[in-house]
Amino acid sequence: MHTDIGNRCVAAKVNGELVPLRTELRNGDRVEIITASHAKPSPGWLQYVRTGKARSNIRHFLKTMQYEESAGLGERLIDQALRTLKSSLAEVEEAAWERVVRDGGARSREELLADIGLGKRLPAVVARRLLKKLDSEDSKIAGSVTIRGTEGMAVQLATCCRPIPGDAIVGSIKKGQGLVVHVSDCGHIVRSRKNEPDQWIDVEWDARITRLFQAAINVIVENQRGVLAKVASEIADAGSNIDSITMEDDRTVFTTMHFVLEVKNRQHLARVMRSLRRLSDVKKIARVRE
C-alpha cells in the first residue's frame, strides 16, 4: 500500500464489507481502503501491523508528528515565560535565538522549542537566557498556559481524572511526554504538587474549543428488560456519543453501567446526566474522576 494512503486511512472494506483495520486478510480478498484528508496513523496500529516496513513508517510518522506538535507547544510555553519577564516572542532578536540555540547544543530553533514542549528544557530558563537575565530568580512560569485540546501528542489529558472544558485544570511537563493535564483536585497528583511544586503550571481552556472530550460516568439502574436501550437513547438525544460501556451485574435488582462518553464540556455533561436522571429506571448517576 502506498505510504500516503496508509497515513490517511480511516477504514477498510474487504470483499465489499466494512471491517476493523486489524482484520487479518486471506489470499483472494479484495480490499478497498477508505481515506480522509484529516486522518493520521494511530499508535494503536503498531499492535497489529505485520510487516517491518509498515511498523517503521508508522513510527516515523508518529515521531515526526510528535516533534512538530511539541515545537508548537514549546513556542507557546516560551512565549508565556517571556511575558512573565515583561517581554514577548516578537521582541526577541534573531541574534539572541542563534546564541541560545548554539549554547544549548540544539541544531535549530525548532529543535529547541520541541525540547521545551517535551519537557527536556525549562521554558523559564530559556526565556531568561534569551533576554540575558542570568540571575537565579524563580524559574516557575507565572500566569496560565491556554490549551485547545487539539495539540495532539504534545498535550495529554490524564486518563485518571479525564479533564473536560469547564474543569479547573493544572499541567505537569513530563520529560519526553510533553504537557500532561489533570483536574486540579485529582487525587493522583496531590503528593507530587506538594513535593514538586516547580513541576506544575497553571493551565486554562481556550474559549473557542469545538472538539469532543471523554468523560466517564457510572449509572445504577434497575434490572429491567430494555433498560440499556433506554439509557443509550437518552444519551444520544442529549447530543453525546458512547465511546465505551461495561456493566456489572451483582445479581440483585440493580445493575451498574460504566460509560465513557464524548461531550463538549462540563455543561454538556451536566445536561446528559440530568436527562438520564429523568428515567424512572435510573436510581443513581455520578461522574467518575478516579
Order of alpha helices (4+ residues) and beta strands (2+ residues): alpha-beta-beta-beta-alpha-alpha-alpha-alpha-beta-beta-beta-beta-alpha-beta-beta-alpha-beta-beta-alpha-beta
